Amino acid sequence: MLTVCSLAGRAGLRLDGEADLTSQDELQKALAALPPDAAEIHFELARLMFIDVAATRVLIARTLQPPHPRLILHHPPPFLQRLIHVLWPDSNAQFDFSPDNGSGRELAGRSPMPKVG
């Protein structure tokens, strides 16, 4: 099951649980609700336990559309980093592992999106 929440203060989402083929439609809807002109899209992934190629493709696809936002992945699991490096080596993705990136402040004001699963 995947839970998707929007981040307060910046364009982005928090993903908790497992993102896979069964949750890709809901993930696409959540991404579509983000500002279309965002220069950056942030994802807080500290609680993401699994993501498959289909769900990763949904995240990367947003960076391929104008205005080609930078994808900033906070606390990505190691397998997601490897997946992106192997399948999308030229992607506009940045990995952030800093212990204090403001995500606690942002997540405190998150607004819930529908649960999937």
C-alpha positions in Angstrom: 0.0 0.0 0.0 1.2 3.5 -0.9 0.3 6.7 1.0 0.9 10.0 -0.9 0.9 13.3 0.9 1.7 16.8 -0.5 4.5 18.8 1.0 3.8 22.2 2.5 5.9 25.1 1.3 7.3 23.5 -1.9 6.1 21.5 -4.9 6.4 17.9 -3.9 5.1 14.7 -2.4 5.9 12.4 0.5 5.7 8.7 -0.4 5.2 6.1 2.3 5.0 2.4 1.7 5.3 0.6 -1.6 5.0 2.3 -5.0 4.4 -0.2 -7.8 2.3 -0.8 -10.9 -0.9 -1.0 -8.8 -0.3 2.5 -7.5 1.1 4.2 -10.6 -2.3 5.8 -11.6 -2.7 7.4 -8.2 0.9 8.6 -8.2 0.3 10.2 -11.7 -2.8 12.0 -10.3 -0.9 13.3 -7.3 1.9 14.6 -9.7 -0.7 16.2 -12.0 -2.0 18.2 -9.0 1.4 19.8 -8.5 2.1 23.3 -10.0 2.8 22.8 -13.7 5.4 25.5 -13.8 7.5 24.2 -10.8 11.2 24.4 -11.4 11.8 21.7 -8.8 9.7 18.8 -7.5 10.7 17.4 -4.1 10.0 13.8 -2.9 10.4 12.8 0.7 11.2 9.1 0.5 12.4 8.2 4.0 9.5 5.9 4.5 9.4 4.4 1.0 10.0 0.7 1.4 9.8 -0.3 -2.3 9.4 1.3 -5.7 9.3 -0.6 -9.0 10.2 0.5 -12.5 6.6 1.6 -13.4 6.4 4.0 -10.5 9.9 5.3 -11.0 9.0 6.0 -14.7 6.1 8.1 -13.4 8.5 10.2 -11.3 11.0 10.6 -14.1 8.4 11.3 -16.8 7.5 14.6 -15.1 11.1 15.9 -15.6 10.8 15.1 -19.3 7.9 17.5 -19.7 8.3 21.3 -20.0 9.5 23.2 -18.0 11.7 20.1 -17.2 11.7 20.5 -13.5 14.6 19.2 -11.4 13.6 16.1 -9.4 15.0 16.3 -5.8 14.7 13.0 -4.0 15.2 13.3 -0.2 16.4 10.2 1.6 15.9 7.8 -1.4 16.4 4.1 -0.8 19.6 2.8 -2.3 17.7 0.6 -4.8 15.9 3.7 -6.3 19.3 5.4 -6.8 20.6 2.4 -8.7 17.4 2.1 -10.7 17.6 5.7 -11.9 21.3 5.6 -12.6 20.9 2.4 -14.7 17.7 3.2 -16.6 17.8 7.0 -16.7 21.5 8.0 -16.4 20.9 11.5 -17.9 17.8 12.3 -15.8 17.4 15.6 -14.1 17.4 13.9 -10.6 19.3 15.0 -7.5 19.7 12.8 -4.4 19.6 14.6 -1.0 20.7 12.7 2.1 21.2 15.6 4.5 19.8 14.8 7.9 18.1 18.2 8.2 16.8 19.3 4.9 13.7 21.0 6.3 11.5 18.0 5.6 10.3 17.9 9.2 8.9 21.4 8.9 7.4 20.6 5.5 5.9 17.3 6.5 4.3 18.8 9.6 2.1 20.8 7.3 1.4 18.2 4.7 -2.1 17.7 3.3 -3.3 14.2 2.8 -3.9 12.7 -0.6 -5.9 9.5 -1.1 -4.4 6.2 0.1 -3.8 3.6 -2.6 -4.2 -0.1 -2.1 
